Amino acid sequence: MKHSVVMIVGGGPAGMTAAIQLRRYGFDPLVFESKRLGGLLWNANLVENYPGFPGGISGPELVKKISQQFSHLGIRMKRQQIERVDYDGEIFTVESKYQSFTCDVLVLAAGTKPNQFPSGLIPDEAASRVYYEVSDLADRCKASIAIIGAGDAAFDYALNLASWENEVMIFNRGTEIKALPLLLDRVLKFSSITYYQNTSLNAVQSVEGKLQLGMVDVSGKTSYKVDALLGALGRSPTGPHRTERLSANLAHLQENGRLHLVGDLHNGIYRQTAIAVGDGLKAAMKIYQFLRGEDEQ
Ligand SMILES: Cc1cc2nc3c(=O)[nH]c(=O)nc-3n(C[C@H](O)[C@H](O)[C@H](O)COP(=O)(O)OP(=O)(O)OC[C@H]3O[C@@H](n4cnc5c(N)ncnc54)[C@H](O)[C@@H]3O)c2cc1C
């Protein structure tokens, strides 16, 4: 089993920042990332609240910059999904399907996973046309795409898809729009985006290479044919399975500086890049103090 002093599960903004700061202290953290470095930020149309970019910066551009900083420092990264983490009283075991690792200090920065459509709504033959992140549709152009949701992500996704020259429909089952007003203003400027309210999805079928969406609105039932369906139904914390004995010691391990939960995974509704980055940085500083045997000031 390979041992590292510090391991980080998740290579989004939080995990990458923790690794960058730890490297600056002279440590050699090992980061596990199941998909690609950058995390959810790949989906952000325009990040306007991250300091240092007066005109805003696209999510992918910001990922590029953080990734450059990460690779310049020679930080170790393994592209593996971590399935399970355990703590035996002395060290952590971190397991993927293929390998087991151990470490003294663990950072969990696994972010969130998308909430899915209710089971039974999407038949198997339609599943390949159903998405939950707009970055998975980045190669689409001139397609018709339906988004279900009414929050920031739904409207942000629509802006990306329209700027890639797709026809977009946003379906809100109610009338309340939870997205930032500035996102709504931008969406309304695109003639290729149509917004529907009081319209719920109640059936999905795969028909001749397209999806047929059965919708219910105030006038009754209607249907739409689209190339893809994108769910923007909210997100929930994710990460590897934590064993019972780890979970039982969670608070204690966090207090004594061995375990750190950072970023969106831990931040409830306060899911923003600058917060995740700050969390990662703070965890690295605490780890530095812990490993040097210093008390917090
Ligand atoms: C459409 C959209 C627009 C946004 N716009 C903005 C914005 O304008 N401004 C802003 O500040 N924020 C924005 N955000 C939010 C921002 O992207 C997140 O707050 C930020 O990415 C959180 O960073 P994180 O590192 O905590 O988690 P994530 O970015 O989710 O990264 C977690 C990483 O962990 C990996 N992972 C998960 N489980 C495992 C596992 N078991 N093993 C290995 N790896 C694992 C994932 O693959 C992922 O790469 C937006 C988000 C979306 C979806």
The ligand as a Tripos MOL2 file, in Angstrom:
@<TRIPOS>MOLECULE
LIG
   53    58     1     0     0
SMALL
NO_CHARGES

@<TRIPOS>ATOM
      1 C1        -23.4560   26.4210  -14.0080 C.3       1 LIG1
      2 C2        -22.5750   26.8390  -12.8730 C.ar      1 LIG1
      3 C3        -22.1360   28.1380  -12.7810 C.ar      1 LIG1
      4 C4        -21.3220   28.5470  -11.7350 C.ar      1 LIG1
      5 N1        -20.9280   29.8450  -11.6790 N.ar      1 LIG1
      6 C5        -20.1740   30.2610  -10.6720 C.ar      1 LIG1
      7 C6        -19.7790   31.6300  -10.5790 C.ar      1 LIG1
      8 O1        -20.1180   32.4460  -11.4390 O.2       1 LIG1
      9 N2        -19.0270   32.0030   -9.5250 N.ar      1 LIG1
     10 C7        -18.6210   31.1250   -8.5560 C.ar      1 LIG1
     11 O2        -17.9220   31.5280   -7.6350 O.2       1 LIG1
     12 N3        -18.9630   29.8290   -8.6130 N.ar      1 LIG1
     13 C8        -19.7470   29.3810   -9.6440 C.ar      1 LIG1
     14 N4        -20.1360   28.0680   -9.6870 N.ar      1 LIG1
     15 C9        -19.8280   27.1870   -8.5410 C.3       1 LIG1
     16 C10       -18.4070   26.6210   -8.6040 C.3       1 LIG1
     17 O3        -18.1990   25.9200   -9.8060 O.3       1 LIG1
     18 C11       -18.2180   25.7140   -7.3990 C.3       1 LIG1
     19 O4        -18.5050   26.4330   -6.2150 O.3       1 LIG1
     20 C12       -16.7980   25.1790   -7.2880 C.3       1 LIG1
     21 O5        -16.4300   24.4850   -8.4520 O.3       1 LIG1
     22 C13       -16.7010   24.2490   -6.0660 C.3       1 LIG1
     23 O6        -15.4150   23.7300   -5.9760 O.3       1 LIG1
     24 P1        -15.1280   22.3660   -5.1730 P.3       1 LIG1
     25 O7        -13.6830   22.0850   -5.4180 O.co2     1 LIG1
     26 O8        -15.6270   22.4730   -3.7940 O.co2     1 LIG1
     27 O9        -16.0360   21.2550   -5.8740 O.3       1 LIG1
     28 P2        -16.1080   20.7790   -7.3730 P.3       1 LIG1
     29 O10       -15.8050   21.8720   -8.3130 O.co2     1 LIG1
     30 O11       -17.4270   20.0940   -7.5100 O.co2     1 LIG1
     31 O12       -14.9320   19.7050   -7.4940 O.3       1 LIG1
     32 C14       -14.9930   18.4570   -6.8730 C.3       1 LIG1
     33 C15       -14.1400   17.4830   -7.6540 C.3       1 LIG1
     34 O13       -14.0630   16.2430   -6.9530 O.3       1 LIG1
     35 C16       -14.1340   15.1570   -7.8800 C.3       1 LIG1
     36 N5        -14.6450   13.9920   -7.1580 N.ar      1 LIG1
     37 C17       -15.8710   13.8170   -6.6110 C.ar      1 LIG1
     38 N6        -15.9540   12.6280   -6.0010 N.ar      1 LIG1
     39 C18       -14.7520   12.0380   -6.1590 C.ar      1 LIG1
     40 C19       -14.2240   10.7720   -5.7560 C.ar      1 LIG1
     41 N7        -14.9620    9.9070   -5.0500 N.pl3     1 LIG1
     42 N8        -12.9580   10.4690   -6.0980 N.ar      1 LIG1
     43 C20       -12.1870   11.3370   -6.8090 C.ar      1 LIG1
     44 N9        -12.6490   12.5630   -7.2270 N.ar      1 LIG1
     45 C21       -13.8990   12.8970   -6.8990 C.ar      1 LIG1
     46 C22       -15.1040   15.6850   -8.9530 C.3       1 LIG1
     47 O14       -14.8870   14.9870  -10.1810 O.3       1 LIG1
     48 C23       -14.7010   17.1510   -9.0350 C.3       1 LIG1
     49 O15       -13.7180   17.3760  -10.0220 O.3       1 LIG1
     50 C24       -20.9390   27.6240  -10.7360 C.ar      1 LIG1
     51 C25       -21.3620   26.2980  -10.8200 C.ar      1 LIG1
     52 C26       -22.1740   25.8980  -11.8800 C.ar      1 LIG1
     53 C27       -22.6520   24.4750  -11.9610 C.3       1 LIG1
@<TRIPOS>BOND
     1     1     2 1
     2     2     3 ar
     3     2    52 ar
     4     3     4 ar
     5     4     5 ar
     6     4    50 ar
     7     5     6 ar
     8     6     7 ar
     9     6    13 1
    10     7     8 2
    11     7     9 ar
    12     9    10 ar
    13    10    11 2
    14    10    12 ar
    15    12    13 ar
    16    13    14 ar
    17    14    15 1
    18    14    50 ar
    19    15    16 1
    20    16    17 1
    21    16    18 1
    22    18    19 1
    23    18    20 1
    24    20    21 1
    25    20    22 1
    26    22    23 1
    27    23    24 1
    28    24    25 2
    29    24    26 1
    30    24    27 1
    31    27    28 1
    32    28    29 2
    33    28    30 1
    34    28    31 1
    35    31    32 1
    36    32    33 1
    37    33    34 1
    38    33    48 1
    39    34    35 1
    40    35    36 1
    41    35    46 1
    42    36    37 ar
    43    36    45 ar
    44    37    38 ar
    45    38    39 ar
    46    39    40 ar
    47    39    45 ar
    48    40    41 1
    49    40    42 ar
    50    42    43 ar
    51    43    44 ar
    52    44    45 ar
    53    46    47 1
    54    46    48 1
    55    48    49 1
    56    50    51 ar
    57    51    52 ar
    58    52    53 1
@<TRIPOS>SUBSTRUCTURE
     1 LIG1         1 GROUP 0 **** ****
